[in-house]
Amino acid sequence: MTEDFEIESFVDDDFTNGVWSERVLVITQDYEIKGYVFMPKVGRRSRVLSDILNGKKRFVAIKDCEVSYRQLPNRRTEFHDFVQLNINSIIILRPTSNEE
């Protein structure tokens, strides 16, 4: 069953009032990235990832990221507050749990 959301008013200009997040795993040729993508609370929640990939924007914002190097698995994992990723570099984008 899908859930419908309506946009909330932005109380105190708080960004998080009008959006919700989805924890994702993103795989590119060089990187594996775990973090959160954000979407407006509009439309169907189940469409968030396809909306990101099929939208008009060329980049996806990922917050609270854990970035691992696929080609160099012994290299230390990096942590970043924010990463902008070009949509064309994505091989796989899927939801994930907090434990993964």
VOKE-261157 format. One line per 5 residues: for each residue x, y, z of N, C-alpha, C, O. Coordinates in nm, 3 decimals. Each point is the difference from the previous one (the first is absolute). Layout:
# VOKE-261157
X,Y,Z,X,Y,Z,X,Y,Z,X,Y,Z ~ ... $
//
This chain:
# VOKE-261157
0.084,-0.117,0.000,-0.084,0.117,0.000,0.089,0.124,0.000,0.097,0.006,0.075 ~ -0.129,0.089,-0.156,0.079,0.122,-0.007,-0.063,0.107,0.087,-0.121,0.001,0.024 ~ 0.205,0.089,0.022,-0.046,0.109,0.084,0.007,0.130,-0.079,0.096,0.023,-0.074 ~ -0.197,0.061,0.089,0.003,0.131,-0.063,0.035,0.103,0.105,-0.044,-0.010,0.114 ~ 0.125,0.108,-0.152,0.041,0.107,0.090,-0.032,0.133,-0.063,0.015,0.017,-0.121 $
-0.058,0.076,0.201,-0.019,0.136,-0.046,0.112,0.085,0.058,0.053,-0.030,0.107 ~ -0.018,0.134,-0.178,0.108,0.086,0.047,-0.043,0.069,0.128,-0.112,0.050,0.010 ~ 0.199,-0.048,0.088,-0.027,0.068,0.126,0.047,0.143,-0.010,0.089,0.032,-0.080 ~ -0.147,0.055,0.160,0.049,0.137,0.002,0.136,0.001,0.067,0.026,-0.079,0.091 ~ 0.061,0.168,-0.134,0.135,0.009,0.052,0.000,0.086,0.126,0.012,0.122,-0.008 $
-0.026,-0.186,0.123,0.001,0.068,0.128,0.143,0.038,0.033,0.090,-0.084,-0.006 ~ -0.068,0.210,0.041,0.134,0.051,0.034,0.101,-0.027,-0.111,0.119,-0.015,0.027 ~ -0.166,0.010,-0.152,0.088,-0.025,-0.114,0.084,-0.125,0.017,0.112,-0.006,-0.051 ~ -0.162,-0.093,0.123,0.073,-0.124,0.024,-0.014,-0.090,-0.122,-0.110,-0.044,-0.033 ~ 0.221,0.017,-0.034,0.002,-0.079,-0.123,-0.065,-0.136,0.019,-0.072,-0.046,-0.088 $
0.095,-0.018,0.201,-0.045,-0.138,0.019,-0.150,-0.013,0.018,-0.051,-0.112,-0.007 ~ -0.021,0.220,0.028,-0.145,-0.010,0.013,-0.068,-0.036,-0.131,-0.105,-0.065,0.002 ~ 0.161,0.105,-0.115,-0.064,-0.023,-0.128,0.058,-0.115,-0.079,-0.035,-0.019,-0.117 ~ 0.125,-0.058,0.177,0.064,-0.111,-0.071,0.008,-0.123,0.089,-0.016,0.008,0.122 ~ 0.039,-0.121,-0.183,0.031,-0.123,0.073,0.120,-0.064,-0.065,0.032,0.029,-0.115 $
0.035,-0.117,0.189,0.124,-0.058,-0.050,-0.014,-0.150,-0.021,-0.088,-0.065,0.057 ~ 0.175,0.014,-0.140,0.008,-0.144,-0.028,0.147,-0.039,0.007,0.083,0.061,-0.068 ~ -0.051,-0.162,0.149,0.138,-0.048,0.006,0.024,-0.086,-0.123,-0.082,-0.086,-0.034 ~ 0.194,0.111,-0.035,0.028,-0.068,-0.126,0.143,-0.053,-0.005,0.089,0.045,0.073 ~ -0.071,-0.139,-0.161,0.132,-0.048,-0.043,0.012,0.038,-0.146,-0.087,-0.034,-0.081 $
0.195,0.104,0.048,0.026,0.040,-0.139,0.132,-0.063,-0.042,0.100,0.011,0.070 ~ -0.101,-0.077,-0.184,0.122,-0.059,-0.053,0.032,0.068,-0.133,-0.084,0.009,-0.089 ~ 0.208,0.038,0.080,0.052,0.054,-0.125,0.116,-0.089,-0.042,0.029,-0.098,0.068 ~ 0.036,0.129,-0.177,0.113,-0.080,-0.044,0.111,0.000,0.105,0.064,-0.103,0.022 ~ -0.042,0.215,0.044,0.111,0.013,0.093,-0.038,-0.004,0.148,0.083,-0.033,0.084 $
-0.208,0.066,-0.051,-0.038,0.019,0.139,-0.124,-0.078,0.039,-0.083,-0.035,-0.084 ~ 0.073,0.008,0.214,-0.122,-0.048,0.063,-0.033,0.105,0.106,0.080,0.028,0.088 ~ -0.199,0.029,-0.098,-0.038,0.111,0.087,-0.128,-0.038,0.074,-0.100,-0.040,-0.060 ~ 0.105,0.055,0.193,-0.119,-0.019,0.083,-0.033,0.135,0.061,0.088,0.068,0.052 ~ -0.214,-0.030,-0.057,-0.041,0.127,0.055,-0.149,0.020,-0.017,-0.075,-0.095,-0.021 $
0.032,0.220,0.031,-0.141,0.035,-0.006,-0.028,0.095,-0.115,0.073,0.097,-0.021 ~ -0.179,-0.127,-0.055,-0.050,0.093,-0.100,-0.128,0.060,0.056,-0.070,-0.062,0.080 ~ 0.040,0.185,-0.124,-0.116,0.072,0.051,-0.093,0.035,-0.114,0.043,0.037,-0.109 ~ -0.173,-0.050,0.136,-0.103,0.033,-0.098,-0.111,0.076,0.068,-0.021,-0.016,0.120 ~ -0.051,0.101,-0.194,-0.114,0.071,0.059,-0.108,-0.098,0.043,-0.014,-0.107,-0.058 $
-0.063,0.145,0.159,-0.113,-0.081,0.045,-0.120,0.022,-0.091,-0.106,0.044,0.044 ~ 0.125,-0.075,-0.171,-0.104,0.017,-0.101,-0.005,-0.130,-0.080,0.105,-0.056,-0.032 ~ -0.223,0.010,0.000,-0.012,-0.119,-0.084,0.018,-0.129,0.078,-0.020,-0.005,0.121 ~ 0.058,-0.098,-0.192,0.009,-0.133,0.060,0.142,-0.027,0.049,0.097,0.016,-0.073 ~ -0.088,-0.058,0.198,0.129,-0.027,0.062,0.075,-0.111,-0.073,0.123,0.003,-0.006 $
-0.193,-0.100,-0.049,0.064,-0.113,-0.066,0.072,0.039,-0.128,0.077,-0.079,-0.054 ~ -0.100,0.199,0.004,0.059,0.043,-0.128,0.127,0.080,0.017,0.056,0.046,-0.100 ~ -0.007,-0.027,0.224,0.110,0.091,0.024,0.123,-0.030,-0.086,0.053,0.091,-0.064 ~ -0.008,-0.213,0.061,0.123,-0.032,-0.073,-0.019,0.011,-0.151,0.088,0.051,-0.069 ~ -0.200,-0.097,0.018,-0.022,0.015,-0.145,-0.019,0.147,-0.037,0.040,0.042,-0.108 $
-0.101,0.036,0.197,-0.013,0.144,-0.026,0.136,0.067,-0.008,0.021,0.088,-0.084 ~ 0.071,-0.128,0.169,0.135,0.056,-0.002,0.069,-0.035,-0.132,0.057,0.088,-0.065 ~ -0.061,-0.212,0.027,0.071,-0.044,-0.120,-0.064,0.049,-0.130,0.069,0.022,-0.099 ~ -0.199,-0.004,0.100,-0.070,0.040,-0.122,-0.032,0.149,-0.006,-0.061,0.046,-0.096 ~ 0.101,0.028,0.197,-0.028,0.144,0.003,0.090,0.077,-0.095,0.082,-0.058,-0.071 $
-0.101,0.189,0.069,0.076,0.085,-0.090,0.135,0.042,0.056,0.084,0.052,-0.073 ~ -0.064,-0.074,0.202,0.126,0.042,0.061,0.112,-0.096,-0.040,-0.022,-0.120,-0.014 ~ 0.141,0.175,-0.003,0.116,-0.080,-0.041,0.077,-0.055,0.118,0.082,-0.091,-0.016 ~ -0.107,0.144,0.136,0.071,-0.043,0.118,-0.097,-0.040,0.109,-0.113,0.050,0.006 ~ 0.157,-0.141,0.080,-0.078,-0.039,0.117,0.082,0.037,0.123,0.121,-0.025,0.006 $
-0.187,0.083,0.092,0.065,0.037,0.125,-0.013,-0.117,0.098,-0.109,-0.053,0.021 ~ 0.221,0.015,0.038,0.002,-0.108,0.098,0.061,0.056,0.128,0.109,0.058,-0.003 ~ -0.179,-0.076,0.114,0.042,0.057,0.128,0.047,-0.110,0.094,-0.044,-0.115,-0.009 ~ 0.135,0.152,0.101,0.054,-0.093,0.100,0.054,-0.127,-0.067,-0.047,-0.111,0.025 ~ 0.146,0.131,-0.109,0.051,-0.106,-0.088,0.116,-0.078,0.059,0.084,0.052,0.074 $
-0.082,-0.179,-0.109,0.111,-0.089,0.023,0.047,-0.043,-0.140,-0.073,-0.067,-0.072 ~ 0.194,0.106,0.034,0.050,-0.024,-0.135,0.113,-0.102,0.006,0.102,0.023,0.065 ~ -0.121,-0.135,-0.134,0.102,-0.105,-0.010,0.048,-0.009,-0.144,-0.077,0.023,-0.094 ~ 0.203,-0.056,0.077,0.059,-0.013,-0.132,-0.011,-0.145,-0.046,0.055,-0.089,0.065 ~ -0.123,0.064,-0.174,-0.021,-0.136,-0.049,0.129,-0.060,-0.055,0.025,-0.119,0.018 $
0.057,0.200,-0.085,0.123,-0.049,-0.062,0.113,-0.019,0.102,0.093,-0.076,-0.025 ~ -0.102,0.144,0.138,0.104,-0.007,0.104,-0.068,-0.032,0.134,-0.014,0.089,0.084 ~ -0.027,-0.214,-0.063,-0.077,-0.034,0.121,0.078,0.021,0.131,-0.061,0.012,0.106 ~ 0.193,-0.007,-0.112,0.078,0.021,0.121,0.013,0.148,0.036,0.046,0.034,0.109 ~ -0.086,0.052,-0.199,0.005,0.144,0.028,-0.106,0.036,0.104,-0.110,-0.056,0.000 $
0.144,0.147,0.086,-0.089,0.038,0.110,-0.131,0.060,-0.053,0.001,0.079,-0.095 ~ -0.111,-0.117,0.156,-0.131,0.055,-0.032,-0.004,0.146,0.043,0.050,0.035,0.107 ~ -0.109,0.050,-0.191,-0.012,0.142,0.029,-0.143,0.032,0.043,-0.095,-0.066,-0.042 ~ 0.082,0.166,0.127,-0.131,0.046,0.046,-0.015,0.147,-0.037,0.090,0.081,0.026 ~ -0.205,-0.047,-0.086,-0.025,0.138,-0.043,-0.142,0.040,0.039,-0.092,-0.081,-0.002 $
0.076,0.208,0.038,-0.133,0.051,0.032,-0.089,0.009,-0.123,-0.122,-0.015,0.009 ~ 0.186,0.039,-0.125,-0.079,0.026,-0.120,0.083,-0.034,-0.123,0.118,0.034,-0.008 ~ -0.182,-0.100,-0.089,0.064,-0.031,-0.128,-0.102,0.026,-0.111,-0.117,-0.035,0.014 ~ 0.162,0.096,-0.123,-0.081,0.015,-0.121,0.051,-0.104,-0.099,0.119,-0.001,-0.031 ~ -0.206,-0.084,-0.019,0.040,-0.108,-0.089,-0.071,0.016,-0.134,-0.122,0.018,-0.004 $
0.197,-0.023,-0.105,-0.056,0.008,-0.133,-0.084,-0.124,-0.027,0.047,-0.113,0.019 ~ -0.169,0.133,-0.063,-0.093,-0.111,-0.026,0.059,-0.100,-0.100,-0.022,-0.120,0.013 ~ 0.097,0.168,-0.112,0.055,-0.088,-0.103,0.103,-0.097,0.053,0.031,-0.099,-0.067 ~ 0.025,0.124,0.186,0.101,-0.090,0.055,-0.060,-0.115,0.081,0.072,-0.090,0.041 ~ -0.203,0.093,-0.018,-0.064,-0.100,0.085,-0.024,-0.130,-0.078,-0.059,0.000,-0.107 $
0.108,-0.110,0.165,-0.026,-0.133,-0.054,-0.120,-0.060,0.071,-0.091,-0.054,-0.064 ~ 0.091,0.062,0.198,-0.110,-0.052,0.082,-0.034,0.103,0.106,0.088,0.060,0.061 ~ -0.218,-0.039,-0.040,-0.049,0.083,0.109,-0.116,-0.078,0.061,-0.100,-0.026,-0.067 ~ 0.113,-0.010,0.194,-0.105,-0.077,0.064,-0.017,0.041,0.145,0.095,0.048,0.062 ~ -0.216,-0.068,-0.008,-0.020,0.030,0.142,0.077,-0.101,0.084,0.026,-0.113,-0.044 $
0.010,0.154,0.163,0.073,-0.089,0.090,-0.044,0.030,0.143,-0.057,0.105,0.027 ~ 0.084,-0.196,0.060,-0.033,0.022,0.141,0.117,0.068,0.070,0.109,0.010,-0.056 ~ -0.131,0.037,0.177,0.105,0.064,0.078,0.110,-0.099,0.040,0.112,0.042,0.028 ~ -0.143,-0.170,-0.026,0.100,-0.100,0.039,0.100,-0.032,-0.109,0.109,-0.048,0.030 ~ -0.144,0.073,-0.155,0.090,-0.033,-0.111,0.111,0.099,-0.009,0.086,-0.011,-0.088 $
//
